[in-house]
Amino acid sequence: MLLQNNLLAERNRGWFEAKRITALNLVSSPGSGKTTLLEKTIAMLEGRPPVAVVEGDQQTMNDADRIAATGAAVMQVNTGNGCHLDAQMIRRACDELDPPDGSLVMIENVGNLVCPALFDLGEAAKVVIISVTEGADKPLKYPNMFAESALCLINKIDLLPYVDFDVDACVDAARRVNPRLEFLQVSATTGEGLDAWIAWLRDRCGT
């Protein structure tokens, strides 16, 4: 299964590169704030570059409906009992979305820090999102996900005064797994730190 998926992922990667599309795989535990972050990101990018979103969930259209309200193109992929998206699902979703050349494709994976780490989708990078309402030891509990990611967004920093979360300990734990991992601290609710996230995206997209 993994071998077939990886072959399809390479085809996806070639297709993205040929169309100058930057595809990012957003991964996290449930409740990290991925969808709210996407809503704010789409608004702040103002269509430069155009954004298309693949929404992965086991059930419901809730998140896709929220993204559609931003005006971005979105395709919902329900995995049923599956705990992750795979390369074939992304291929079919992109065929439907038909994102224009030079666009940004944001893949909101199923909330799970285990299985999505194993399945390459053809993305340019994985972005792992952790919220301060989770444990700072998540990178040690789920090392594969942090090892495979290029950027870690520490979200909900507006709640730091009210929770027992040690940012430095989290960063240290993650860098033991992946010394090259970049970090940004953000609040999708208040907007704090989002300018740096947008700058990171624009640098990745070359815009």
C-alpha positions as CSV (number, residue, x, y, z in Angstrom):
1,M,0.0,0.0,0.0
2,L,2.7,2.5,0.9
3,L,4.7,1.7,-2.2
4,Q,1.8,2.3,-4.5
5,N,1.0,5.5,-2.5
6,N,4.5,6.8,-2.9
7,L,4.5,6.2,-6.6
8,L,1.3,8.2,-6.9
9,A,2.7,10.9,-4.7
10,E,5.6,11.3,-7.0
11,R,3.2,11.8,-9.9
12,N,1.3,14.4,-7.9
13,R,4.6,16.1,-7.1
14,G,5.6,16.3,-10.7
15,W,2.1,17.6,-11.6
16,F,2.4,20.3,-9.0
17,E,5.8,21.3,-10.1
18,A,4.8,21.5,-13.7
19,K,2.0,23.9,-12.8
20,R,4.2,25.8,-10.3
21,I,1.7,24.9,-7.6
22,T,2.8,24.9,-4.0
23,A,1.0,22.2,-2.1
24,L,1.2,22.1,1.7
25,N,0.0,19.3,3.9
26,L,-1.4,20.6,7.2
27,V,-1.3,18.0,9.9
28,S,-2.3,18.1,13.6
29,S,-4.3,16.5,16.4
30,P,-8.1,17.3,16.4
31,G,-8.9,20.7,17.7
32,S,-5.6,22.4,17.0
33,G,-7.3,25.2,15.1
34,K,-6.4,24.2,11.5
35,T,-9.7,25.3,9.9
36,T,-9.7,28.7,11.7
37,L,-6.1,29.2,10.7
38,L,-7.0,28.4,7.1
39,E,-9.9,30.9,7.1
40,K,-7.6,33.7,8.4
41,T,-4.8,32.7,6.0
42,I,-7.1,32.8,2.9
43,A,-8.4,36.2,3.9
44,M,-4.9,37.6,4.5
45,L,-3.5,36.3,1.2
46,E,-6.2,38.2,-0.7
47,G,-6.0,35.9,-3.7
48,R,-2.2,36.4,-4.1
49,P,-1.6,33.5,-4.8
50,P,-5.0,31.9,-5.4
51,V,-5.8,29.3,-2.8
52,A,-7.5,25.9,-3.3
53,V,-8.2,23.7,-0.3
54,V,-8.6,19.9,0.1
55,E,-10.5,19.2,3.3
56,G,-10.0,15.8,4.9
57,D,-12.4,14.4,7.5
58,Q,-13.8,11.1,8.4
59,Q,-17.4,12.5,8.1
60,T,-19.4,15.7,7.6
61,M,-19.0,18.8,5.3
62,N,-18.6,21.2,8.2
63,D,-15.0,22.4,7.5
64,A,-15.5,22.5,3.8
65,D,-18.6,24.7,4.3
66,R,-16.5,27.1,6.4
67,I,-13.8,27.3,3.8
68,A,-16.3,27.8,1.0
69,A,-17.6,30.8,2.8
70,T,-14.2,32.5,2.3
71,G,-14.6,32.3,-1.4
72,A,-11.7,29.8,-1.9
73,A,-12.2,26.7,-4.0
74,V,-12.6,23.7,-1.8
75,M,-13.1,19.9,-2.1
76,Q,-14.2,17.8,0.8
77,V,-12.7,14.3,1.0
78,N,-14.4,12.1,3.6
79,T,-12.3,9.1,4.5
80,G,-15.0,7.1,6.4
81,N,-13.0,4.8,8.8
82,G,-9.7,6.0,7.3
83,C,-7.4,8.0,9.5
84,H,-5.5,9.9,6.8
85,L,-5.6,11.2,3.2
86,D,-3.6,9.4,0.6
87,A,-2.1,10.4,-2.7
88,Q,-4.9,9.0,-4.8
89,M,-7.5,11.1,-2.9
90,I,-5.4,14.2,-3.6
91,R,-5.1,13.4,-7.3
92,R,-8.9,13.1,-7.6
93,A,-9.5,16.2,-5.5
94,C,-7.1,18.2,-7.6
95,D,-8.7,17.0,-10.8
96,E,-12.0,18.4,-9.5
97,L,-10.5,21.6,-8.2
98,D,-8.3,22.2,-11.2
99,P,-6.2,24.9,-9.4
100,P,-4.6,27.5,-11.7
101,D,-0.9,27.6,-12.4
102,G,1.0,29.4,-9.6
103,S,-1.6,28.7,-6.9
104,L,-1.4,27.5,-3.4
105,V,-3.0,24.1,-2.5
106,M,-3.6,23.7,1.2
107,I,-4.4,20.1,2.3
108,E,-6.1,20.0,5.7
109,N,-5.4,16.4,6.6
110,V,-7.5,14.3,9.0
111,G,-6.8,15.2,12.7
112,N,-4.3,12.6,13.6
113,L,-0.5,12.8,14.4
114,V,0.2,9.1,13.5
115,C,-1.0,7.9,10.1
116,P,-0.6,11.1,8.1
117,A,3.1,11.1,8.8
118,L,3.5,7.9,6.8
119,F,1.6,8.9,3.7
120,D,3.3,11.2,1.2
121,L,0.7,13.1,-0.8
122,G,3.2,14.8,-3.2
123,E,3.2,18.0,-1.1
124,A,6.1,20.4,-1.1
125,A,6.1,20.4,2.8
126,K,4.2,19.2,5.8
127,V,3.2,21.9,8.3
128,V,2.5,20.5,11.8
129,I,0.2,22.5,14.0
130,I,0.1,22.1,17.8
131,S,-2.0,24.2,20.1
132,V,-1.0,25.3,23.6
133,T,-4.0,23.4,25.0
134,E,-2.0,20.2,24.2
135,G,1.0,18.8,26.0
136,A,4.4,20.3,25.2
137,D,5.7,16.7,24.9
138,K,3.8,15.9,21.7
139,P,7.0,15.9,19.6
140,L,8.4,13.1,21.7
141,K,5.1,11.2,21.7
142,Y,4.7,11.5,17.9
143,P,8.2,11.9,16.6
144,N,7.6,10.8,13.0
145,M,5.2,13.7,12.4
146,F,7.7,16.3,13.6
147,A,10.6,14.6,11.8
148,E,8.7,14.8,8.5
149,S,7.6,18.4,8.9
150,A,9.3,21.6,7.7
151,L,7.4,24.0,10.0
152,C,5.7,23.8,13.3
153,L,3.0,26.3,14.1
154,I,2.3,26.7,17.8
155,N,-1.3,27.9,17.8
156,K,-3.6,29.5,20.4
157,I,-0.8,31.5,22.0
158,D,-3.4,33.9,23.3
159,L,-4.3,31.1,25.9
160,L,-0.7,30.8,27.2
161,P,-1.5,32.8,30.4
162,Y,-4.2,30.3,31.2
163,V,-2.6,26.9,30.5
164,D,0.4,24.9,31.6
165,F,2.3,24.8,28.3
166,D,6.1,25.4,28.1
167,V,6.9,26.7,24.7
168,D,10.7,26.3,25.1
169,A,10.2,22.7,26.2
170,C,8.1,22.0,23.2
171,V,10.6,23.5,20.8
172,D,13.5,21.7,22.5
173,A,11.6,18.3,22.3
174,A,10.8,18.9,18.6
175,R,14.4,19.9,17.7
176,R,15.7,16.7,19.3
177,V,13.6,14.9,16.7
178,N,14.2,17.3,13.8
179,P,17.0,19.9,14.2
180,R,15.9,21.7,11.0
181,L,12.3,22.2,12.0
182,E,11.2,25.9,11.9
183,F,8.8,27.4,14.4
184,L,6.2,30.1,14.4
185,Q,4.0,31.1,17.3
186,V,0.5,32.2,16.3
187,S,-3.0,32.8,17.4
188,A,-5.6,32.2,14.6
189,T,-8.2,33.8,16.9
190,T,-6.5,37.1,17.6
191,G,-4.2,37.3,14.6
192,E,-1.0,37.4,16.6
193,G,2.0,36.1,14.6
194,L,0.0,35.5,11.4
195,D,2.0,38.1,9.5
196,A,5.1,35.9,9.9
197,W,3.1,32.8,8.8
198,I,1.9,34.7,5.7
199,A,5.5,35.8,5.0
200,W,6.6,32.1,5.2
201,L,3.9,31.1,2.8
202,R,4.8,33.9,0.3
203,D,8.4,32.8,0.5
204,R,7.5,29.2,-0.3
205,C,5.3,30.3,-3.2
206,G,7.7,32.9,-4.5
207,T,5.2,35.7,-4.4
